[in-house]
Structure formats: structure tokens, C-alpha cells
């Protein structure tokens, strides 16, 4: 049975180390709380066809924010967030989910 975006959102989890990894990869200083809101919001805004399972991971590519989120498919743990291209990551389009 294929996984749905909502199942990923409902089960997503984080390690303490991933927050530092995300900030390092994106060259940011976001708080743990901001990242825990930002990641599910990005998932909600990403079309399901841009969520791809390859091996043991899901890769969520959000072109609006120029990032790719890597999530372990077994435990839904966020592994990292990478810049998709060389442009600076811009959150100008990001609006927190209410």
C-alpha cells in the first residue's frame, strides 16, 4: 500500500542532532520549534508527485522553497534538508500553517 503525504506528516519525528544539521545545510539559525513547524508545513505545500521513495528514504522536493527533505521511510525520522540549487534558500513564500 503506498504511503500518503498525510501519513508522513502524522508520523514525522526528529532527533536532537537533526536540528543542527538542518541549520548547517541551509546556513540558517532556526529554532527547534520553528523547524518542527516548518517541515510539516513544507510537506503540506508539496504536491504528492514530488514525494519520491528511493531505497529506505522519502525525498520531498519543494521547488518553491528550493529545498529537499530526506525522511527515513521506516520510522519517518527527518534525516536532513538540502538546498535544491545554488540559490540562497528563501523563505519569503513560506507562511506558517494555522
C-alpha positions as a Markdown table, in Angstrom:
| # | Residue | x | y | z |
|---|---|---|---|---|
| 1 | Unk | 0.0 | 0.0 | 0.0 |
| 2 | Unk | 1.5 | 3.4 | -1.0 |
| 3 | Unk | 2.2 | 5.9 | 1.7 |
| 4 | Unk | 0.3 | 9.1 | 1.7 |
| 5 | Unk | 1.6 | 12.6 | 2.4 |
| 6 | Unk | -0.6 | 12.8 | 5.5 |
| 7 | Unk | 0.8 | 9.6 | 6.9 |
| 8 | Unk | 4.3 | 11.1 | 6.7 |
| 9 | Unk | 3.1 | 14.4 | 8.4 |
| 10 | Unk | 1.3 | 12.5 | 11.1 |
| 11 | Unk | 4.3 | 10.3 | 12.0 |
| 12 | Unk | 7.2 | 12.7 | 11.4 |
| 13 | Unk | 9.9 | 12.8 | 14.1 |
| 14 | Unk | 13.3 | 14.4 | 14.7 |
| 15 | Unk | 16.5 | 13.6 | 16.6 |
| 16 | Unk | 18.2 | 16.3 | 18.6 |
| 17 | Unk | 21.1 | 16.3 | 16.1 |
| 18 | Unk | 19.0 | 16.9 | 13.0 |
| 19 | Unk | 18.2 | 20.5 | 14.0 |
| 20 | Unk | 21.8 | 21.4 | 13.9 |
| 21 | Unk | 22.3 | 19.5 | 10.6 |
| 22 | Unk | 19.3 | 21.4 | 9.0 |
| 23 | Unk | 20.7 | 24.8 | 10.1 |
| 24 | Unk | 24.2 | 23.9 | 8.9 |
| 25 | Unk | 22.9 | 22.7 | 5.5 |
| 26 | Unk | 20.6 | 25.7 | 4.9 |
| 27 | Unk | 23.1 | 28.1 | 6.5 |
| 28 | Unk | 20.4 | 29.3 | 9.0 |
| 29 | Unk | 19.8 | 29.6 | 12.7 |
| 30 | Unk | 16.3 | 28.4 | 13.1 |
| 31 | Unk | 15.0 | 27.3 | 16.5 |
| 32 | Unk | 13.9 | 23.7 | 17.1 |
| 33 | Unk | 10.3 | 24.9 | 17.3 |
| 34 | Unk | 10.4 | 26.7 | 14.0 |
| 35 | Unk | 11.9 | 23.7 | 12.2 |
| 36 | Unk | 9.2 | 21.4 | 13.8 |
| 37 | Unk | 6.6 | 23.8 | 12.3 |
| 38 | Unk | 8.4 | 24.5 | 9.0 |
| 39 | Unk | 8.9 | 20.8 | 7.9 |
| 40 | Unk | 5.2 | 19.7 | 8.2 |
| 41 | Unk | 4.2 | 23.0 | 6.5 |
| 42 | Unk | 6.5 | 22.3 | 3.6 |
| 43 | Unk | 5.2 | 18.8 | 3.4 |
| 44 | Unk | 1.6 | 20.1 | 3.2 |
| 45 | Unk | 2.5 | 22.5 | 0.5 |
| 46 | Unk | 4.4 | 19.9 | -1.6 |
| 47 | Unk | 2.4 | 18.0 | -4.3 |
| 48 | Unk | 2.4 | 14.2 | -3.7 |
| 49 | Unk | 4.1 | 13.6 | -7.0 |
| 50 | Unk | 7.2 | 15.4 | -5.6 |
| 51 | Unk | 7.4 | 12.9 | -2.7 |
| 52 | Unk | 9.5 | 10.0 | -4.0 |
| 53 | Unk | 10.6 | 6.9 | -2.2 |
| 54 | Unk | 14.0 | 5.6 | -3.1 |
| 55 | Unk | 15.5 | 2.8 | -1.1 |
| 56 | Unk | 14.8 | 3.4 | 2.6 |
| 57 | Unk | 14.1 | 7.1 | 2.3 |
| 58 | Unk | 11.5 | 9.5 | 1.1 |
| 59 | Unk | 12.7 | 12.6 | -0.8 |
| 60 | Unk | 10.4 | 15.6 | -0.6 |
| 61 | Unk | 11.3 | 18.2 | -3.2 |
| 62 | Unk | 9.8 | 21.6 | -2.7 |
| 63 | Unk | 10.7 | 23.9 | -5.6 |
| 64 | Unk | 9.0 | 27.0 | -4.1 |
| 65 | Unk | 11.5 | 27.0 | -1.2 |
| 66 | Unk | 14.4 | 25.3 | -3.1 |
| 67 | Unk | 14.8 | 22.5 | -0.6 |
| 68 | Unk | 14.7 | 18.7 | -0.5 |
| 69 | Unk | 13.7 | 17.0 | 2.8 |
| 70 | Unk | 15.1 | 13.5 | 3.3 |
| 71 | Unk | 12.9 | 11.3 | 5.6 |
| 72 | Unk | 13.5 | 7.7 | 6.7 |
| 73 | Unk | 10.7 | 5.6 | 5.3 |
| 74 | Unk | 10.7 | 3.1 | 8.2 |
| 75 | Unk | 10.4 | 5.5 | 11.2 |
| 76 | Unk | 9.5 | 8.8 | 9.5 |
| 77 | Unk | 12.5 | 10.5 | 11.1 |
| 78 | Unk | 13.8 | 13.6 | 9.3 |
| 79 | Unk | 17.4 | 12.9 | 8.2 |
| 80 | Unk | 18.3 | 16.2 | 6.6 |
| 81 | Unk | 17.2 | 19.1 | 4.5 |
| 82 | Unk | 19.3 | 20.1 | 1.4 |
| 83 | Unk | 19.2 | 23.1 | -0.9 |
| 84 | Unk | 18.0 | 22.0 | -4.3 |
| 85 | Unk | 20.1 | 24.6 | -6.2 |
| 86 | Unk | 22.9 | 27.1 | -5.7 |
| 87 | Unk | 20.4 | 29.9 | -4.9 |
| 88 | Unk | 20.2 | 31.1 | -1.3 |
| 89 | Unk | 17.3 | 29.5 | 0.5 |
| 90 | Unk | 14.5 | 32.0 | 0.7 |
| 91 | Unk | 11.5 | 31.6 | 3.0 |
| 92 | Unk | 9.8 | 34.6 | 1.5 |
| 93 | Unk | 7.0 | 32.4 | 0.2 |
| 94 | Unk | 6.7 | 30.5 | 3.5 |
| 95 | Unk | 3.6 | 31.2 | 5.5 |
| 96 | Unk | 3.1 | 29.2 | 8.8 |
| 97 | Unk | 0.2 | 26.8 | 8.7 |
| 98 | Unk | -2.6 | 27.9 | 11.0 |
